[in-house]
């Protein structure tokens, strides 16, 4: 009889079960892209209750859950508002009853099992029992943030940080034996988004942080380089960009300075063409900085962010009002890489697209610039709305059919929650399920040593080698 979330769930063949239990399950985790708070890791305070740990407080929390709660008709006061913690949790329990088929149904119950040892199915009737048991556990030292990370044998956590951040908590953490590395990731979106409100004030902050008087394009690049140098000193080997929509357009130095001057002076509007000229030039400059530092560049593309402007104005970004866009980017990214290649300034690069229709075109674009090392440029894991069994299988299949899947650096959490590490287990089960099916059809050999090594590499070893977090 098949049992919900038993030890073999998703593992549909004997070979897939061998791959998971003998190989995937034992591997550590490198969480090379997440949104955990270094402050919370440093302070290591107990969570008040499961609602705070799982759903969040105010406009900081799990927007995956929030979207489903809204779809279930839950009023906003029970999501990001001022309702009591148990009331919010109860609304989530009512929502999870209806989420069968959504990965959050499996993730939620995996988290209950793996963290709290609770095998009860969450619904309105069981909510209070689960609330009481989990809160009792959360009151113990074992459930402080650092221990929640260590419980899953996590070796590295890479947070997401603005160039103007002083990295105070990263510096403090580096002086302690936390049990895992906590490293910053350089994310200069605010410097790229010349068209956004707040660009002028942000340039003031960047100038203060870098000690550079910003008055033209070159001074922006120099300020960012100085901040990247600082991030690198603190341990950063990754950058990240949210490149929602972008068109490759070249321009002259004089025109660039004119665009920057108008933006800094606030005199006159910046056209969409000028915005893309600026972004093209700055991306190329940053790519050279990353290449020289051996820093990996991540590009997250095709997100249609803050679509619900009314709610964005009320509660801010990253609160569950984003969507997938379907613009064409492969040709423009291809032009960007082709231009960077002329000066040998392409860094290690991972490109994530929210639109799965992009995956094969992107793999072919990236494949046109491979050199120097194993899978220097690669398609990122199934991201956000694609972070499902179907999405993961499709991404793995595309990677395998158009490039070399055994070189893939694997899964990340992309999460703000300390309770999200079972997602790595979920990914590994999907990987083993897929490889087991290929073996059963005779597409690959049923050689446990050979295919098991591939599973171990994708689960951990490839990320270990690719990013260079450790001195070997």
Secondary structure, 3 states (H helix, E strand, C coil): CCCCCCCCCCCCCHHHHHHHHHHHCCCCEEECCCCCCHHHHHHCCCCCCHHHHHCEECCEECHHHHHHHHHCCCCHHHCCCCCCHHHHHHHHHHHHHCCCCCHHHHHHHHHHHHHHCCCCCCCCCCHHHHHHHHHHHHCCHHHCHHHHHHCCCEEEEECCECCCCCCHHHHHHHCCCCCCEEECCECCHHHHCCCCCCHHHHHHHHHHHHCCCCCCHHHHHHHHHHHHHHHHHCCCCEEEEEECCCCCCCCCHHHHHHHHHHHHHCCCCCCHHHHHHHHHHHHHHHHHHHHHHCCEEEEEECEECCCCHHHHHHHCCCCCCCEECCCCCHHHHHHHHHHHHHCCCCCCEEEEECCHHHHHHHHHHHHCCCCCCCCCEEECCCCHHHCCHHHHHHHHHHHHHHCCHHHCCCCCCCCCCCCCCHHHHHHHHHHHHHHHHHHHCCCCCCCHHHHHHHHHHHHHHHHHHHHCCCCC
